[in-house]
Amino acid sequence: MTPTERILRDLVAFDTTSAKSNLELMAYVQDYLSSFGIASRLIHDATGNKANLWATVGPDRDGGLVLNGHTDCVPVVGEVWQSDPFTLTNRDGKLFGRGSADMKGFVAASLAAVPELIAMNLERPVHLALSHDEEIGCIGVRTLLRDLSDRGQKPAMCIVGEPTLMQVVTGHKGGRAYRCHFTGHAVHSSLAPQGQNAIESAAALVMFLKGVAADLAAGPSDADFDLVHSTLSVGMIQGGTAINIVPADATVTFEFRNLLEVDQQEIFDRIEGEVFSRILPEAQQRFPGASATFEQIYEYPAHAINANAPLVSAMKHIVGRNDHSKVAFGAEAGLFLRELGLPTVLCGPGSISVAHRPDEYVERSQLAKADAMLRRAAQEFCK
Ligand SMILES: [Zn+2]
């Protein structure tokens, strides 16, 4: 086992599903860092049960490189695994375990690099920025970024180690999700015209959203993405209680993913406008007490860095791959850009195609590439 693999085995053993605390994992990281004389700081959330971690190798001054990884992972509930998801298991050069790709592999590689980074006598710092609650809407890192900007900390660039098969990724889509709850008026179904059917309001919204999705598909596009345009999808509908009752409640849950050049707020304003200027007034003509409310479930900004930016060219050279792409999955890179203005790329071991699935794995060869990339990046950017 390489040092990175040993640390990954330890990290995977902590069940840091987003709903749970990550403090035990963070205590492990702090112990590990302090064994090399590296101090680290925890930035807790409001509950005190979760924390981000910030640590600096090399001189604590402006400039330098941030290595960002999230410590939480998605649940294993309902999944059938060939081996225990919290026991890193090697089969044919693939290391299986929850979070092995997304994204404890990169976190392990970053930690394993620490002794060599210390020995390099860096002129500019390498910072470790580990976050919590990424998987439920990039929640945790926001506190960390606020803390950094309050302290006036000014790093020069950031690598987000999401699984990209070690390709340089120059952007990701942004996203928002909402729940829209309609209330109507329940009556016996034999008296249907006297009620107000909340499911009909929900259905009107679903049909409108389908049109918004079509407009997004016809809107701005970016050939660096597999799916070149912004998207919208209705994920859930709930409503009604019995076949013979006109339903008084219905809920539509939807999400959209936007290119950086497509305004998230404009998309939402259009949807909200339709509900409050057409769908709800129609319902209220039949039942004045009908209502509609939106609840935002999450939002995170899109990310993009120019393909000709110095960081991108340097990283392509470092990983020995001249191609780049953008990805549709959400990540924290957009927040590093929005909150700190940091040039940021995504590059990390493993494939997103095995993440969030049973038998998630990272290949040992991918971890070795991540190890090499981190050393070369420190040499390039911090010496
Ligand atoms: Zn991830």
Boltz pocket constraint, residues with backbone or C-beta under 6 A from the ligand:
constraints:
  - pocket:
      binder: B
      contacts: [[A, 70], [A, 102], [A, 103], [A, 134], [A, 162], [A, 163], [A, 330]]
      max_distance: 6.0
